Amino acid sequence: MKLRPLTGAITALATPFRRSAVAYDDLARLVEFQVKSGINGLVPVGTTGESPTLDHAEHLDVIRAVIATARGRVPVIAGTGSNSTAEAVELTRLSHEAGADAMLVVAPYYNKPSQEGLFRHFAAIADATDRPIILYSIPGRCGIEISVPVVARLRAKFFHVRWIKEAGGSVDRVDHLKQALGTDITVLSGDDSLTLPFMAVGAEGVISVASNLFAKEVAQLVALALAGDFAKAGKLHRKLYPVFKTIFIEPNPVPIKVALARAGIIGSAEVRPPLCEMTPANEKILVAALAALGR
């Protein structure tokens, strides 16, 4: 498989549900909306896709469905992370066989391995595929950070481990990665509100939640920043910033699913327990933020 660019605006797809089941028609509609809006890539079954509450068969079926609907028009980056190394290896292997262009692999959560344990975990996954692996560091959810030395070790050993989704909320951390590895590492923002600051110090895109609905706008913001036009990118960032913050007023993906359902892109804002519907007060805040942008 020819390596495709894994930069720009990439959407962390929501997984639509109806009556507790995956709504594949809605998923196809969401993917089509993304592609037609100019998005640069798709990530099924990440955190936004509620991967913790999808069973093994659903997890792979959603990946296959997104690949089938995308039809090669944009790269599909399968979420294959787990806090079990064996499960992450298996999900990676099966996603490779399904035709995923790349894998997004989150740091193991809850069991909090040492940095050596992290290295061995990601090395085992890298041995299971020759397709790109995007490391995913999100200490707020996992309780650990993928250290820069571990990233450097993985990059030195595996040609296909040279991307990282950085969701630690620190511009300094992005700078540290770029200082240590330069062009050997591609950094993607994991926070919509930090995409522009991250790109100012060398990040090359975002894996975005907001782009589920604002695909065209997020793609434009990232394209402007990549072109070095930070003045125009800054204006667009400030316009979108209230939504960037409001879609996290409750746990992701609850608010973005409400926004997608209001826009008619998916048929229901349903989430799986332990997530639940938004409070009326917070939904009112979200609706106001969306209305300010004509949504």
VENRA-V921235 format. One line per field, one symbol per residue. phi: phi as a letter, one per 30 degrees, with the letter a starting at -180 (. if undefined). burial: + if it has 16 or more other ideal C-beta (glycine too) atoms within 10 Angstrom, else -. A space follows every 10 residues. Layout:
BEGIN
phi = ???
burial = ???
END
This chain:
BEGIN
phi = .ddcecbjcb cdddcdbbhi cdcddddddd ddeddddjdc lbcdhddddh edccdedded ddedddeddd hidbdccddb dadceddddd dddddeddjd dabcbddeci dhdddddded edddddddac deccdbcbed ccibcddddd eddddddbdc cbbbdcbcib deddeddddd bhddbcccdc bedcededdd ckdblbccde deccdddddd eddddddicd ddddddeddd eededddcdb edcedddddd dddidbdade bceddbddde ddddddeddd ddcic
burial = ---+-+++++ +++++++--- -+++-+++++ +-+++-++++ ++++++++++ +-++---+++ +++++++-++ ---+++++++ +++-+--+++ ++-+++-+++ ++++++++-- -------++- +++-++-++- ++++++++-- -+-+++-+-+ +-+++--+-+ ++++++++-- +-+++-++-- +---++++++ ++++++-++- ++++++++++ ++++++++++ ++++++---- --+--++--+ -+++-+++++ -+++++++++ ++--++--++ +---+--+-- --+-+++-++ -----
END
